[in-house]
């Protein structure tokens, strides 16, 4: 009886395997989702003015150049590998120098922050389960968490809607980063501990182009 089931199952499994291999040979292209770009992708001329919540000092973050865009192969970069997209935004800012938006699969998009000092930090990823910890193979020293979706959030008397709150813990250097992103506005608040001190910056003015 067991032998009969094995004979029936094997051709089915073989067909699935052939289809999978065939798809891999043809290659997949994973695009950054429009929803993700609505939160993070902006054009030259955009700027955000942040205020330090402790010292009241001001920092102007602006895009002086257009975001760069690249499609490249993953893995060993052979034709059988899936291709992925990435955008790189370079800022003139006292807080961070830029960030990278990229995708690795058809269901996950990533944001990697490049701070002017201190470690890099993951700021946002879509389609995660709220309150769960996620670890990255290439960043074993830290983990990432996304909090429940915030319908509205006030920053300096400005109400933003469809806000995502995420957190990255760099455990090896005891740094934490909390990010708030509003749809069509980008980063509206960042706070945590880096450069061996507590920091908090909130948006006060902006001009965004998408």
N, C-alpha and C positions, 0 to 999 in steps of 0.2 A: 504493500500500500504506500509506504514511504517512497519506494523506488518510482512508482507511477507518478506521484506528485512532483518528484524531481525532474522527470522527463518533461512534464508539462510546463514546469516553471522555467527551466533552462532556456528554451527558445525565447520566451517572453523577456527574460532578463537580458539575453543577448541582443534582442531588438532595441531595448532601452539603451544598452551600452553603445550600440552602433549609432543610434540617434544622437546620443550625448557627444560621442567622439566626432561625429559629423558636424555638429554645431560648433564644437571647439575649433575644428579645422577652418571652418568658414569665418570664425571670429565673431565676437560681440563688440558692440560699441556702447559704452555706458556714459550717458550724458548727465551733466549736472541738472537737477530738476529746476523747473521754472519757479516753484515754490521756494526753493533754497536761494535762488538768485534774487527773488523779491526781498529777501532779508539782508543780503550781503553784497550784491553786485551793483556798483555805482560807476558813474562815468566821470571823466575829467571835468574839473570845475566844482565838484561837490566838496563841501566842507562841513565840519562839525566842531563846535566850540564847547569844550568841557571845562568845568570848574572843580577844583579840588575841594571836597566837602569839609576839610579841616582847615586849610590855609586860605581858601578863597582865591588861590592863584588860578590863572586862566591858561588853557592850552588850546591852540587851534590846530586841528588835524584836517589836512586837505589833500585832495588828489590832484597832483600837478600833471600827471600823464594818464593816458588811457590804460585800462587794465590789459595785461598781456594774456593771450589765450593760446593754449597748446593742446594738441591731441597726440598721445604717444602710447606705445605698446607697453604692457606690463610684463613682469617676469623676465625672461631672457630676450624679450623684444623680437620674437619670431612672428611670422605671419599668423601662426595658430593662436597667438595670445590675444586676449580681448584688448581693445583700445579704450582708454579713459580720457576724460577731459579735465583740464585744470585752468583756473584763472588766478593770476597773481596781481594783487593790488599793492602798489608801493605808495606809502603816505609820507608826507612831511608832518611830523608830529613829535611832541616831547614824550608821549606815552608809548607809542608803538610805531614801528617802521613799516609794517605791512602785514598782510595775511594772504594765505593761499586757500582757495576754494577748490575742492577736487572730489572726485567720486571713485569708488573702487568696485562697486557692484551696481545693479539696477535698483537697489533698495536703500543704499546708504550714501549720503553726501557728507563731506567733512569740511571743517574750517580749522586751519592752523594759524595761530597768532605768532607774529615775530615781534617781540618787545624790544625796545631800545636797549634795555639792560635786563639781566635776569634770564631765566630759561624760557624757551618757547612754550606755548600752551595751546591745547585744543580748546576752542571756544564754543563750538556748536556742532551737533550732528543730528540729522533728522531720523525719524522713525525708530526711536528708542523707547523702551518702557520706562515711564517716570519712576524715580526713586531707586533705580537699579544702577549698580556700579559696572562700568565697562573698562576693560583694560586693553591697551593697544600693544600688539606684538613688537612694534618698532620703538615704543616708548614704555618699557617695562617699569620705569621709575615712577609712573603716575597712573591715575585712573580718572575717568570722566563720568559725570552724572548729569542727567537732565531732570529738571523739576516739572511738576504739572504745568500745563499751559495757562497763561494769565490773560484773561479777556481784556483787561485794561489795567494800566499802571501809570502812576503820576510821577513825573520827574520835574522838579522846579516849576510847579504849577502848570505843566504841560501834560495832557493826558494822551497816552499812546495806547493803541489797541493791538491785539494779536501779538502779545509779547511772549518770548521764550526766554526762560532763565536756565542757564547751564553753569556747571562748576567743574573746574579741573584742579585736581590735587597732585602736585609734584612731590611725591613722598620722599625722594632722595634729598631734596633741598628744602623741604618743609615750606613750600610755597603753595598758596591757594589763589585761585582766580575765579571770581563770580562775574558772569556776563549776563546782561539783559539786552536782547535784540528785539526791535519792533519792526514789523513788516513795512517795507518801503522807506524805512528810516535808518536801519542799521543799528550800530551799537549806541545805546542810550545811557548805559551805566556800566561801570566796571569797578569792582572793589575786591580786596583780599590782602594778602601779605606777600610782597616780593621786595627785593633789594633790602631785606632784613627790616622792613617796616610795614606797618599797616597803611594801605592806600585806598582812596575812594574818589572816583571822578564821575560827575554827572553832567549830562548834556544840558546846555542852557540856550544855545542857538544852533541853527543848521540851515544848510541849503543843499538839497540832494537832487541829483540828476540820474535817472535810470534809463 
